[in-house]
Amino acid sequence: MAADRSKSFVRDEFVTYAYILLYIALSSGQIFFNKWVLSSKEINFPYPLGLTLLHMIFSSVLCFLLTKVLKIFKVEEGMTLEIYVTSVIPIGAMFAMTLWLGNTAYLYISVSFAQMLKAIMPVAVFVLGVAAGLEMMSCRMLLIMSIISFGVLVASYGELNINWIGVVYQMGGVVGEALRLIFMEILVKRKGIKLNPISLMYYVSPCSALCLFLPWIFLEKSKMEGNDTWDFHFVVLTLNSLCTFALNLSVFLVISHTSALTIRVAGVVKDWVVVLVSALLFADTKLTVINLFGYAIAIAGVAAYNNHKLKKEAIGVTTETPGDDSESIALVSQSNTER
């Protein structure tokens, strides 16, 4: 009996670590994949709006097939027209803005520098959270935000080939992601809707696709029609879209087998993997000691922020009734975009 329990424990541990490695690989790989598709001469598809629109259409169709046709997953109930209009549409719009601007930034700045700028995310989330009444200003949080901001400034100072257009696009993506997380927190805390990633993608993806379609018509459609040199690489772009969907699903698998803390720690590991590996893969990436020193400071601040948030979530979970599904709250609190 003890031997069976030991084998079961080892098997569960193996599965857990396999899911964590899968998440890190997919998350890092998707960033490199997007960069390659957008900027490589082999693919020649420099259309971030079109690429992101393709991802959202693919996600919408696949979610519909998995939930309504094959019925492998179940869409959680409780969605109303009022909630969809006041919460899901803003979330979808901000998600579209995040992916569009974040992918566009890859045309101007290196992957590693974009990742360093993304470390400012907790600052944007906290400032907007205070404005929305979801966060309380404190000396501890002010110190953490100052550490993160200082680290990002140092990392930016150490960038050799800084392109301010790319910086503006990346920071716009950060603001969009921060707003998306704020809207999601309002959806959970004020409206009581708890959705797992599959349900969230089912509702949000079509809305994001529509939000991307409108600017695509005005900004990229004419460019794509007037440029005869680009090709639609069906296999590559389908695989790219499938990897994006798999990344979102891997977040669900990691959290369902571990915890919100694990996905945050894995996210920090992923960030370092992206920064270091990009220096080996892309010619436009040249890391300096100042880059890495500033990023290390920012990541230390991010770790302190994650620890603070997890303690607050733990307090919130202990005050819930036994029948509450606390896992769903953790799921929708994560930032699992493809950038």
C-alpha positions, -999 to +999 in steps of 0.1 A: +000+000+000+028+024+009+046+015-023+015+023-043+012+057-026+048+064-032+045+056-069+014+077-071+032+106-055+062+103-078+038+102-108+019+132-097+051+152-091+064+142-125+031+153-142+032+186-122+068+195-133+060+184-168+031+209-169+054+237-155+081+230-181+054+229-208+041+264-197+077+279-196+085+263-230+052+275-246+053+309-231+089+316-241+086+298-274+055+319-284+074+351-279+102+340-301+077+325-326+059+358-329+091+378-333+103+354-360+070+355-379+068+393-378+104+402-385+120+373-404+127+376-442+118+339-446+081+344-435+079+381-445+047+388-425+053+423-408+016+428-399+011+426-361-025+435-364-032+408-389-013+382-369-031+390-337-065+391-355-057+356-369-049+344-334-082+356-320-102+341-349-085+308-345-091+309-307-128+317-312-133+288-337-114+263-316-132+273-284-165+268-301-155+234-314-141+222-280-171+235-260-202+233-283-194+206-309-169+181-293-180+192-257-146+184-242-148+215-220-178+231-204-185+268-206-194+281-171-228+297-168-238+330-153-231+353-182-258+379-190-260+405-217-255+433-191-223+416-178-211+409-213-215+445-224-201+462-193-173+437-185-165+412-213-164+438-241-139+461-222-118+430-213-118+419-250-110+454-262-080+458-238-068+422-246-068+432-283-050+464-276-024+445-255-016+419-281-016+444-310+007+469-294+029+443-278+034+424-311+040+457-330+068+466-305+088+436-318+092+454-351+112+482-334+129+468-302+145+435-292+127+407-275+149+410-244+143+448-240+106+444-245+106+418-217+124+442-195+099+470-201+071+445-193+085+443-157+068+477-151+034+459-153+027+457-115+032+495-113+006+501-140-018+476-124-014+491-089-018+527-100-050+519-120-062+497-092-059+526-067-078+548-092-105+522-095-108+516-057-094+481-059-061+488-042-050+508-012-019+530-012+006+520+015+042+527+023+051+490+015+035+491-019+050+525-027+085+511-019+078+480-041+066+502-070+096+525-066+120+495-068+104+481-099+103+515-116+140+522-107+150+487-121+132+493-154+148+528-157+183+513-151+176+485-176+165+511-202+195+533-196+217+502-204+200+496-237+224+502-265+200+506-295+169+521-279+140+529-303+114+552-287+087+542-311+090+506-299+091+518-263+058+537-268+042+506-284+054+483-256+043+507-228+009+511-245+006+473-244+015+473-207-013+499-200-037+478-220-028+447-201-031+465-168-066+477-177-076+442-188-065+429-154-085+456-136-116+449-156-112+412-148-109+419-111-140+440-112-157+411-130-148+388-101-151+410-071-180+432-080-201+410-102-192+376-088-185+359-121-158+332-120-145+319-153-117+294-161-095+301-190-115+281-215-147+299-206-129+332-206-114+326-241-148+315-253-164+348-244-135+372-249-119+359-282-147+368-305-149+403-290-112+408-293-113+396-329-140+422-337-120+450-319-089+440-340-108+437-373-119+474-373-084+489-370-070+462-393-093+474-421-080+510-418-043+504-409-031+472-425-056+459-451-045+484-478-008+477-470-013+439-474-032+444-506-006+468-520+024+446-511+029+417-534+060+404-517+044+389-486+030+353-485+004+337-464+023+307-450-007+286-440+012+259-420+034+284-401+006+308-392-018+279-382+010+264-360+016+299-345-021+303-337-023+268-322+007+275-300-010+307-287-041+286-278-019+259-262-002+285-241-035+296-226-045+260-220-011+253-203-019+280-177-051+262-168-032+229-165-004+244-142-028+261-119-052+231-117-023+209-106-004+234-085-013+269-074-013+306-083+021+309-066+036+283-089+024+301-121+039+334-108+072+318-100+072+300-134+065+334-150+096+349-134+117+320-146+102+324-181+111+361-182+147+353-175+147+325-201+133+349-227+159+376-219+189+353-220+179+330-249+169+360-271+205+372-268+215+340-285+188+338-311+184+373-324+211+396-339+194+428-327+198+417-290+229+430-272+227+427-235+248+448-212+257+445-175+235+476-168+206+459-187+209+428-165+215+447-133+184+469-138+163+439-148+174+420-117+163+449-095+129+451-113+124+413-110+131+415-072+104+442-070+080+420-090+087+390-067+079+412-037+047+424-054+036+388-062+043+378-026+021+407-013-007+398-037-007+361-029-009+369+009-040+391+001-055+363-020-049+337+008-067+359+033-096+363+008-098+325+003-099+318+040-129+341+045-149+324+017-175+298+024-165+261+018-186+259-014-168+287-032-146+279-061-115+299-052-095+284-080-115+303-106-105+336-090-069+326-092-073+316-128-088+349-140-062+369-121-033+357-142-018+375-171-014+348-197-011+367-229+010+355-257+034+383-258 
